[in-house]
Amino acid sequence: MMADINLRPGETLLDDPHITKAMDIYDALNPREQREIFRSVYRAATAFNRTGDIEVISATFTSGSHVRNG
């Protein structure tokens, strides 16, 4: 892929099989589920951007804070 030319060390190719599978799963979700996935990922990225602490990313997804009832 053309966009993959400028990858930084450790970055994943856009057409990586794991990314493709994850996107297939995401596409099968209903809009409400997709919104919750986006909210969780965006919260983690924002927390990292604000703190510079990589641990906030794993904490977001292991604490259950991304799970909403209802």
Sequence and secondary structure as in RCSB ss.txt:
>XXXX:A:sequence
MMADINLRPGETLLDDPHITKAMDIYDALNPREQREIFRSVYRAATAFNRTGDIEVISATFTSGSHVRNG
>XXXX:A:secstr
 GGGGG  TT   TT HHHHHHHHHHHHS HHHHHHHHHHHHHHHHHHHHH  THHHHHHHHSSTT    
